[in-house]
Amino acid sequence: MGSITGFNSSVTGAFSEGDPVSASKLNKLASGFELSKTQFSDGLLFQGGPSGIPYTTQYPTPLAIEGAPEQFQVKMDGDNLSVAKGRVICRTGSNIFNGGCLREYNVIQAGVWPLDSFVEGTDADSPWVDDGGYFTLTPPEEEELVQYGVYLILNQYQIAGGTLSPGVPYLAIMPLAGDAWNKTEPFGDEDACDLQRWFNLFEYKPITIAIPEEPWEVFGNLEISQGSVLQNYNCQRVPIALISWDDEDDVWVTTQYAIGTLTIPYNMFYSGVFRYDPTEEEWTPPTWFSTPYYLGAQTDWEGYFTDCEKWDGTGTHPSQNIPV
């Protein structure tokens, strides 16, 4: 049986060799130690019982770093907008049949921001994006509704040579209803649905085979070829905050929608098998066999925005991949 050593016999409640060990004595000793001496850690509690002296650990709730913002927290200081760094979990992959790879990104810079608004920061250790930089918003000169949105945007494709990488989430600050906002809205007609649909193509030919007994012939479909094809391009956009100008109080008002580590669900969707017989009379293949729907919208997403700047593809990547 092991022995317990290291107790200061001058502390009230100490025991001598051969004395029974009790939970009350251990706790009394622990509370009586001087701070400069070895002692039980906070949250360590001895409890007596009929089977001996078990101990439990009571881990305190971790305290947030004082003054540190929440992930993706938005702050307005006068006309200056700052966004806290944050992490994003998503899947990256442009083919549903190959599957999407799970990725985590640390968003440290904005990928899209209003023209002529960016003021570069100088503190690499700042919890705010762009090394503590900020974006200066321009209040309206007259009474009018002016709003900016803070978003995460994501697109699994890159077909027109844009600077934003496919499958990577980016922080975007955009005027509502502006050019960048319109071009990054999901392309779907069903309430801006973000789904991208894949089909398994099955080309077949009906055949009839004679057999030497009733019913004398059987019918079936002979497989000619199989393949897979994307039906439509699309993008994703997750709102983080809305900044609105209050013309009564002449101040920007922030509505925060989301904070913390954010997850963007994979938007690739398998829609099943599309069977067709090209020998059928008046058969015409759908246009998405060769060109997915929303090609123009996809090109616009990757292209130039008239009211916002976009990361130009040089220097530090705004969204850092965190290796698994």
C-alpha positions in Angstrom: 0.0 0.0 0.0 1.4 3.4 -0.9 2.0 6.2 1.6 1.0 9.8 1.5 3.9 12.2 1.9 4.5 15.9 1.6 2.1 17.3 4.2 3.3 20.0 6.5 2.8 18.8 10.1 2.6 22.4 11.3 -0.7 22.8 9.6 -3.8 22.4 11.8 -5.4 19.1 11.1 -2.2 17.2 10.2 -1.8 13.6 11.1 1.0 11.4 12.2 2.2 8.1 10.9 -0.3 5.4 11.7 -3.3 7.8 12.0 -6.3 6.9 9.9 -6.6 8.9 6.7 -9.9 10.7 6.5 -11.4 12.9 3.8 -12.0 15.7 6.2 -8.4 15.8 7.2 -7.2 15.8 3.6 -9.5 18.6 2.7 -8.5 20.6 5.8 -4.9 20.2 4.9 -5.5 21.3 1.4 -7.3 24.4 2.5 -4.6 25.2 5.0 -1.6 25.2 2.7 0.2 28.4 2.0 -0.1 29.5 -1.6 3.6 29.2 -2.2 3.6 25.5 -1.3 2.5 22.4 -3.2 -1.3 21.9 -2.8 -4.3 20.4 -4.3 -5.5 21.9 -7.6 -8.7 23.9 -7.7 -11.6 21.6 -8.5 -10.0 18.6 -6.7 -12.3 17.2 -3.9 -11.7 14.3 -1.6 -14.8 12.5 -0.3 -15.0 9.9 2.4 -17.0 6.7 1.9 -17.4 3.1 3.2 -15.1 1.8 0.5 -12.3 4.2 1.0 -11.5 7.8 0.0 -12.4 8.5 -3.6 -11.7 11.9 -5.2 -13.5 13.8 -7.9 -12.4 16.6 -10.2 -14.7 19.5 -10.7 -13.6 21.2 -13.9 -14.5 24.9 -13.9 -16.2 26.4 -17.0 -13.4 27.9 -19.2 -13.4 31.7 -19.1 -13.4 33.6 -22.3 -10.3 35.7 -22.9 -11.2 39.1 -21.5 -12.0 41.5 -24.2 -11.8 39.0 -27.0 -14.8 39.0 -29.4 -16.8 36.0 -30.4 -16.0 34.4 -33.7 -17.5 36.4 -36.6 -18.7 39.1 -34.2 -19.4 42.4 -36.0 -18.5 45.7 -34.4 -19.2 49.2 -35.5 -17.0 52.1 -34.3 -18.6 55.1 -35.8 -18.5 54.4 -39.6 -15.8 51.7 -39.2 -16.9 48.1 -39.5 -14.8 45.3 -38.0 -15.4 41.5 -38.1 -13.8 39.0 -35.8 -11.9 36.1 -37.2 -13.7 32.7 -37.2 -13.7 29.1 -38.3 -15.9 27.5 -40.9 -16.6 23.8 -41.4 -17.7 22.6 -44.9 -17.3 20.0 -47.5 -15.3 20.6 -50.7 -15.9 18.7 -53.9 -17.6 19.4 -57.2 -18.8 15.9 -58.0 -21.4 14.2 -55.8 -20.2 10.7 -57.0 -16.7 11.4 -55.8 -18.0 12.7 -52.5 -17.1 15.9 -50.6 -14.1 16.1 -48.4 -14.6 17.6 -44.9 -12.6 20.8 -44.4 -12.1 23.4 -41.7 -11.0 26.9 -42.5 -9.8 29.8 -40.4 -11.2 33.0 -41.9 -8.6 35.7 -41.3 -9.3 38.2 -44.0 -12.3 39.4 -46.1 -12.6 38.1 -49.6 -15.1 40.7 -50.8 -15.7 44.2 -49.4 -17.1 47.6 -50.5 -15.1 49.7 -52.9 -12.6 52.1 -51.3 -13.6 51.1 -47.8 -10.7 49.0 -46.6 -8.2 50.3 -44.1 -5.4 47.8 -43.5 -4.5 46.7 -40.0 -1.0 46.2 -38.6 -1.6 43.8 -35.7 -1.0 40.2 -36.8 -2.2 38.9 -33.4 -5.5 40.9 -33.6 -8.7 38.8 -33.2 -10.2 40.9 -35.9 -9.8 40.1 -39.6 -7.2 41.8 -41.8 -4.8 42.2 -38.9 -7.2 44.5 -37.1 -8.2 46.4 -40.1 -11.6 47.7 -40.8 -14.1 48.9 -43.5 -15.4 52.4 -43.6 -19.0 52.6 -44.5 -20.4 55.8 -46.1 -23.6 57.2 -44.5 -26.3 58.4 -46.9 -26.6 62.1 -47.5 -30.4 62.0 -47.5 -33.0 60.0 -45.7 -32.8 56.6 -47.4 -32.5 53.0 -46.5 -28.8 51.9 -46.7 -27.8 48.5 -45.5 -24.8 46.2 -45.7 -24.7 42.5 -45.2 -21.9 40.4 -43.7 -21.9 36.9 -45.2 -20.0 33.7 -45.8 -20.1 32.8 -49.5 -19.1 29.6 -51.1 -19.0 28.1 -54.6 -17.8 24.6 -55.5 -16.8 25.5 -59.1 -14.3 27.7 -60.9 -15.0 27.7 -64.6 -14.2 31.3 -65.6 -10.9 31.8 -63.9 -12.1 33.8 -60.9 -9.7 34.6 -58.0 -11.8 33.0 -55.3 -10.9 29.3 -55.0 -13.6 26.6 -55.5 -15.0 24.9 -52.4 -13.5 27.6 -50.0 -15.7 29.8 -47.8 -15.0 33.6 -47.9 -16.1 36.5 -45.8 -18.0 39.0 -47.8 -19.2 42.5 -46.8 -21.6 43.8 -49.4 -24.2 46.6 -49.9 -27.7 45.0 -49.9 -29.3 44.8 -53.4 -26.0 45.9 -55.0 -24.1 44.2 -57.8 -22.0 41.9 -55.6 -25.1 41.0 -53.4 -27.1 40.1 -56.5 -24.4 38.0 -58.1 -23.7 36.0 -54.9 -27.3 35.2 -54.2 -28.0 31.5 -54.8 -29.1 30.9 -58.4 -32.1 28.6 -57.8 -35.5 29.7 -58.8 -37.2 28.0 -55.8 -36.8 30.8 -53.1 -33.0 31.0 -53.9 -32.4 27.3 -53.2 -28.7 26.5 -53.1 -28.9 22.9 -54.3 -26.7 21.6 -57.1 -28.3 18.5 -58.7 -26.4 15.6 -60.2 -28.0 12.8 -62.3 -26.8 9.3 -63.2 -27.6 9.0 -67.0 -28.8 5.7 -68.3 -29.1 5.3 -72.0 -31.1 2.3 -73.0 -32.7 0.6 -76.0 -35.9 -1.4 -75.9 -35.5 -5.0 -77.1 -37.8 -8.0 -77.7 -36.5 -11.5 -77.3 -38.3 -14.6 -78.7 -38.5 -17.6 -76.5 -39.7 -21.2 -77.4 -42.7 -21.2 -75.1 -45.4 -18.9 -73.8 -45.5 -16.0 -73.8 -43.2 -16.6 -76.8 -41.4 -13.3 -76.4 -40.2 -11.1 -73.6 -39.4 -7.4 -73.5 -36.7 -5.5 -71.8 -34.2 -2.6 -72.0 -30.7 -3.1 -73.1 -28.2 -0.7 -71.4 -26.2 1.2 -74.0 -24.2 3.5 -71.7 -24.1 5.2 -68.3 -22.6 8.4 -67.1 -23.1 11.3 -64.6 -23.8 14.9 -65.2 -24.3 18.1 -63.2 -27.7 19.7 -63.9 -27.0 23.1 -62.5 -24.4 25.4 -61.1 -25.1 27.2 -57.8 -23.6 29.0 -54.8 -24.1 29.3 -51.1 -24.5 32.4 -48.9 -24.9 32.4 -45.1 -25.8 35.7 -43.4 -23.7 36.7 -40.4 -24.9 40.2 -39.7 -26.9 43.1 -41.1 -25.8 46.8 -40.7 -28.5 49.4 -41.3 -28.3 53.2 -41.2 -30.7 54.8 -38.7 -31.4 58.3 -40.1 -33.1 59.4 -36.9 -30.2 58.9 -34.6 -27.5 59.1 -37.4 -25.9 55.9 -36.4 -25.3 52.4 -37.8 -27.3 49.6 -36.2 -26.0 46.1 -36.2 -28.2 43.0 -36.2 -26.0 39.9 -35.5 -27.4 36.7 -37.0 -24.7 34.2 -36.2 -21.5 33.8 -34.2 -19.1 31.1 -33.3 -17.7 28.3 -35.5 -20.1 28.1 -38.5 -21.0 25.0 -40.6 -22.0 25.2 -44.2 -23.9 22.0 -45.3 -22.8 20.4 -48.5 -25.1 21.4 -51.3 -24.5 18.6 -53.9 -27.6 16.5 -54.3 -28.0 13.2 -56.1 -31.3 13.4 -57.9 -31.4 9.8 -59.1 -31.3 8.1 -62.5 -32.3 9.8 -65.7 -33.3 7.1 -68.2 -33.6 7.9 -71.9 -33.9 6.2 -75.3 -32.2 8.4 -78.0 -34.0 6.4 -80.7 -37.4 7.6 -79.6 -39.3 9.7 -82.0 -38.9 13.4 -81.4 -36.3 12.7 -78.6 -34.3 15.9 -77.8 -31.7 15.8 -75.0 -32.1 18.5 -72.4 -29.7 21.4 -72.6 -28.1 20.5 -69.2 -26.7 17.3 -70.8 -23.9 19.4 -72.2 -24.2 22.7 -70.3 -25.4 23.0 -66.7 -28.1 25.5 -65.9 -27.1 28.9 -64.6 -23.8 29.1 -66.5 -24.2 32.9 -66.8 -24.8 33.3 -63.1 -21.8 31.1 -62.3 -19.6 33.3 -64.6 -21.0 36.4 -62.9 -20.2 35.0 -59.4 -16.6 34.5 -60.4 -16.3 37.8 -62.3 -16.1 41.5 -61.6 -18.3 43.3 -59.0 -19.1 47.0 -59.8 -19.6 48.0 -56.1 -17.2 45.7 -54.3 -13.5 44.7 -54.4 -12.5 41.1 -54.4 -9.4 39.3 -53.2 -7.0 39.3 -56.2 -5.5 36.0 -55.6 -2.1 37.3 -54.3 -0.5 37.3 -50.9 -2.0 35.6 -47.9 -5.1 33.5 -48.6 -8.2 35.0 -46.7 -9.4 31.6 -45.6 -6.7 29.3 -44.2 -7.2 25.5 -44.5 -6.7 23.8 -41.2 -5.1 20.3 -41.8 -7.0 17.4 -40.3 
